[in-house]
Amino acid sequence: MNNARSIWVTGAGNGLGLALVEELLAEGHRVAASGKDSEALDALAARYGSQLLRLPWQLHEEQQAAQASQQICHAWCSLD
């Protein structure tokens, strides 16, 4: 049985957010990550491919939040 989930992590560019993204990916989950540009996120994207969805990070701007939501819907149809 596959218990993989689709999860959106904000603040994923560094620190705890980045650590959470890395752990979730390692456990086999699909992760949508909103965070500033980061070499660490780039490395995870190269390693995990379509399992990691990079999203706009300025979610306080309505247009970017809406765009991020649309990207998730287009890629996975839903979140868990």
SVG drawing of the C-alpha trace seen along z (x, -y; Angstrom):
<svg xmlns="http://www.w3.org/2000/svg" viewBox="-8 -41 31 43">
<polyline fill="none" stroke="black" stroke-width="0.4" points="0.0,0.0 1.3,-3.4 1.0,-6.1 2.6,-8.8 0.9,-12.2 1.0,-15.5 2.2,-18.3 2.8,-22.0 5.7,-23.5 6.1,-27.3 9.4,-28.9 11.2,-26.0 14.3,-27.9 16.3,-27.2 16.2,-26.2 13.4,-24.1 11.3,-24.4 14.1,-23.0 14.8,-20.2 11.1,-19.3 11.1,-19.2 14.1,-17.0 12.7,-14.5 9.3,-14.4 10.9,-13.7 13.1,-11.0 10.0,-9.3 8.4,-9.2 6.0,-12.1 5.3,-14.6 6.2,-18.1 5.2,-21.5 7.8,-24.0 7.5,-27.7 10.8,-29.4 13.3,-31.9 15.8,-30.7 18.2,-28.3 21.0,-26.0 19.8,-23.4 16.3,-23.4 17.9,-23.2 19.8,-20.1 16.7,-18.5 14.8,-19.3 17.6,-17.6 17.6,-14.6 13.8,-14.1 12.5,-15.4 8.7,-15.6 8.3,-14.6 9.3,-18.2 7.2,-21.0 8.8,-24.5 6.3,-27.3 6.4,-31.1 7.5,-32.2 5.8,-35.6 2.5,-34.2 1.4,-37.4 0.8,-38.6 -2.6,-37.4 -1.5,-36.8 1.4,-34.6 -0.7,-32.6 -3.3,-32.0 -0.6,-31.0 0.9,-28.6 -2.5,-27.0 -3.1,-26.6 0.3,-24.9 -0.5,-22.4 -3.9,-21.7 -2.4,-21.2 0.4,-19.0 -1.5,-16.8 -5.1,-17.9 -5.1,-18.1 -3.2,-18.2 -3.4,-15.9"/>
</svg>
